[in-house]
Amino acid sequence: MMQNYNYKYYEPLEQMIAVRHQYMSKIIKKITHSNIYDYLKNKKILDIGCGTGEFLKNYHDLDNQCLGIDIQQNFKFKNKIGFTLKNTDFKNFIKKNKKKFDIIFIFEFLEHLSFADREFLFKNLFKLLNTNSLIFISTLNKNIISKFLAIDVAEKYLKLLPKNTHDDKYFLKPSEIQNLANNNRLHLVDVSGMAYNPLFKSFKLSKIDLVNYFVTLRN
């Protein structure tokens, strides 16, 4: 199942699983006044850039219909009823897709897209959504500090990621995501920062969004 699995690349993403869940729980509570376990039942979930599928698998276990797509076939799980991982480019998927979703995950994905691909994605997100759907995003902010920490420190000095994982040219400010959302019939709900502790190899929510941050959008 795994073609080019790079443990060094996927390890930090797997360290984000807990903080992603914590963030979504906070937002779902704020918007719906429900806890995440009650809200995320019988939902249709799409994970764009799903990686190994490990994060998405947690929500299939909560009785949701889950579909993950990734251009790399490094999936840890086999497909089964209600849980599908597809090795495909996101543009090809969008062009062929006829399904609609209640939740879309776009975690650590936008910062790897060209400007044209980013525009294509946001132009087409609305038509992927059911009524009152949520989009959860995490990405990297665009500034000198994020470049230093995400590339110079994480890739070159601490070697937490393979070299050339990131190109800061494609990092995004929260205001850029807000503009993309506003131009494509989506609404910004929240922006929250995320902080990394290299000693414990863990992430936590933060009031500072200078480097990693989450965004929630809705239609």
C-alpha positions as CSV (number, residue, x, y, z in Angstrom):
1,M,0.0,0.0,0.0
2,M,2.9,2.4,0.8
3,Q,4.9,3.5,-2.2
4,N,7.3,6.2,-0.9
5,Y,6.6,6.4,2.8
6,N,8.9,8.9,4.5
7,Y,8.7,8.5,8.2
8,K,10.4,11.9,8.8
9,Y,7.7,13.6,6.8
10,Y,4.7,11.9,8.3
11,E,5.8,11.9,12.0
12,P,5.1,15.6,12.6
13,L,1.7,15.3,10.9
14,E,0.8,12.4,13.2
15,Q,1.9,14.5,16.2
16,M,-0.8,17.0,15.1
17,I,-3.6,14.5,15.4
18,A,-4.5,15.4,19.0
19,V,-4.4,19.2,18.6
20,R,-6.5,18.9,15.4
21,H,-9.2,17.1,17.3
22,Q,-8.9,19.5,20.2
23,Y,-9.3,22.5,17.8
24,M,-12.3,21.0,16.0
25,S,-13.9,20.1,19.3
26,K,-13.6,23.8,20.4
27,I,-15.1,25.1,17.2
28,I,-18.0,22.6,17.1
29,K,-18.9,23.4,20.7
30,K,-18.8,27.1,19.9
31,I,-21.0,26.8,16.8
32,T,-23.4,24.0,17.6
33,H,-23.3,23.8,21.4
34,S,-22.7,20.1,20.9
35,N,-19.7,18.0,21.9
36,I,-17.6,16.6,19.0
37,Y,-18.7,13.0,19.6
38,D,-22.4,13.8,19.3
39,Y,-21.9,16.2,16.3
40,L,-19.7,13.9,14.3
41,K,-22.1,11.0,13.7
42,N,-23.5,10.0,10.4
43,K,-21.6,12.9,8.7
44,K,-20.0,12.8,5.3
45,I,-16.3,13.8,5.7
46,L,-13.7,14.6,3.0
47,D,-10.0,14.8,3.8
48,I,-8.0,16.5,1.0
49,G,-4.4,15.6,1.3
50,C,-5.2,12.8,3.8
51,G,-1.6,11.4,4.0
52,T,-1.6,8.0,5.6
53,G,-5.3,8.2,6.4
54,E,-4.7,7.8,10.1
55,F,-6.4,11.1,11.2
56,L,-9.5,10.4,9.0
57,K,-9.8,6.8,10.3
58,N,-10.6,8.1,13.8
59,Y,-13.8,9.7,12.5
60,H,-14.9,6.6,10.6
61,D,-14.7,4.9,13.9
62,L,-17.3,7.4,15.2
63,D,-19.7,6.2,12.5
64,N,-19.1,8.7,9.8
65,Q,-18.8,8.2,6.0
66,C,-15.2,9.1,5.3
67,L,-13.3,9.7,2.0
68,G,-9.6,10.7,1.9
69,I,-7.6,11.7,-1.2
70,D,-3.9,12.0,-1.6
71,I,-1.5,12.2,-4.5
72,Q,0.9,9.9,-2.6
73,Q,-0.2,6.3,-2.0
74,N,1.0,6.0,1.6
75,F,-2.2,4.7,3.1
76,K,-2.0,2.7,6.4
77,F,-5.5,1.3,6.0
78,K,-7.5,-0.7,3.6
79,N,-10.8,0.5,2.2
80,K,-14.0,-0.8,3.6
81,I,-17.6,0.2,3.8
82,G,-17.8,3.9,4.7
83,F,-14.1,4.4,4.6
84,T,-12.3,5.0,1.3
85,L,-8.8,6.3,0.6
86,K,-8.1,7.3,-3.1
87,N,-4.7,7.8,-4.7
88,T,-5.6,10.8,-6.9
89,D,-4.8,14.4,-7.6
90,F,-7.3,16.8,-5.9
91,K,-8.1,18.6,-9.2
92,N,-9.0,15.3,-10.9
93,F,-11.1,14.3,-7.9
94,I,-13.0,17.6,-7.9
95,K,-13.6,17.5,-11.7
96,K,-15.2,14.0,-11.4
97,N,-16.8,14.2,-8.0
98,K,-20.6,14.3,-7.6
99,K,-20.8,13.9,-3.8
100,K,-21.4,16.5,-1.2
101,F,-19.8,16.6,2.3
102,D,-20.7,17.9,5.7
103,I,-17.1,18.3,6.8
104,I,-13.9,18.9,4.8
105,F,-10.4,18.6,6.3
106,I,-7.6,20.5,4.5
107,F,-4.7,20.0,7.0
108,E,-1.1,21.0,6.1
109,F,-2.0,21.1,2.4
110,L,-2.5,24.6,1.2
111,E,1.2,25.6,1.7
112,H,2.2,23.0,-0.9
113,L,-0.1,24.3,-3.7
114,S,0.8,26.7,-6.5
115,F,-1.2,29.9,-6.6
116,A,-3.2,28.6,-9.5
117,D,-4.0,25.3,-7.7
118,R,-5.0,27.2,-4.6
119,E,-7.4,29.4,-6.6
120,F,-8.9,26.3,-8.3
121,L,-9.4,24.6,-4.9
122,F,-11.3,27.5,-3.3
123,K,-13.3,28.2,-6.5
124,N,-14.7,24.6,-6.2
125,L,-15.0,24.1,-2.4
126,F,-18.5,25.5,-2.2
127,K,-20.0,22.9,-4.6
128,L,-18.5,20.1,-2.5
129,L,-20.5,21.2,0.5
130,N,-23.9,20.3,2.0
131,T,-25.9,23.0,3.7
132,N,-24.3,24.3,7.0
133,S,-21.0,22.5,6.4
134,L,-17.6,23.2,8.0
135,I,-14.1,23.3,6.5
136,F,-11.2,22.8,8.9
137,I,-7.8,24.0,7.7
138,S,-4.3,24.2,9.1
139,T,-1.4,25.7,7.4
140,L,1.7,28.0,7.8
141,N,1.6,31.7,8.1
142,K,3.7,33.9,5.8
143,N,6.3,36.0,7.6
144,I,10.0,35.9,8.4
145,I,9.5,34.0,11.7
146,S,7.5,31.2,10.1
147,K,10.2,30.8,7.4
148,F,12.9,30.7,10.0
149,L,11.2,28.1,12.2
150,A,9.5,25.9,9.6
151,I,12.4,25.8,7.1
152,D,15.7,26.9,8.7
153,V,15.1,25.3,12.1
154,A,12.7,22.4,11.4
155,E,14.2,21.3,8.1
156,K,17.8,22.3,8.2
157,Y,18.8,22.4,11.8
158,L,16.6,20.0,13.8
159,K,15.9,17.9,10.7
160,L,12.4,17.3,11.8
161,L,11.3,17.3,8.2
162,P,13.0,16.4,4.9
163,K,14.8,19.3,3.2
164,N,12.7,21.2,0.7
165,T,9.4,20.1,2.2
166,H,8.3,23.7,2.2
167,D,8.7,26.7,0.0
168,D,7.8,29.9,1.9
169,K,6.6,31.5,-1.3
170,Y,3.4,29.4,-0.8
171,F,2.9,30.1,2.8
172,L,-0.4,32.0,3.5
173,K,-1.5,34.8,5.8
174,P,-4.9,34.3,7.5
175,S,-6.0,37.4,5.6
176,E,-5.3,35.6,2.3
177,I,-7.5,32.7,3.3
178,Q,-10.2,35.1,4.3
179,N,-10.0,36.8,0.9
180,L,-10.1,33.4,-0.9
181,A,-13.1,32.5,1.2
182,N,-15.0,35.7,0.7
183,N,-14.4,35.6,-3.0
184,N,-15.9,32.0,-3.2
185,R,-19.1,32.2,-1.1
186,L,-17.4,31.0,2.1
187,H,-17.3,32.6,5.5
188,L,-14.4,32.8,8.0
189,V,-15.5,31.5,11.5
190,D,-12.2,31.3,13.4
191,V,-8.4,31.6,13.3
192,S,-6.4,30.0,16.1
193,G,-2.6,29.5,16.5
194,M,-0.8,26.3,17.1
195,A,2.6,25.9,18.9
196,Y,5.1,23.1,18.7
197,N,7.2,21.8,21.6
198,P,10.2,20.1,20.1
199,L,11.2,18.6,23.5
200,F,8.0,16.7,23.9
201,K,7.3,16.5,20.1
202,S,3.8,17.8,20.6
203,F,1.5,20.6,19.4
204,K,-0.9,22.7,21.4
205,L,-3.4,25.5,20.7
206,S,-2.0,28.9,21.0
207,K,-3.2,32.5,20.9
208,I,-0.2,33.2,18.6
209,D,-0.7,32.4,14.9
210,L,2.7,33.6,13.6
211,V,3.8,30.1,12.4
212,N,1.2,27.2,12.4
213,Y,-2.5,28.1,12.6
214,F,-5.9,26.7,12.1
215,V,-8.8,28.2,10.2
216,T,-12.5,27.3,10.2
217,L,-14.7,28.2,7.2
218,R,-18.4,27.6,6.6
219,N,-20.8,28.1,3.8
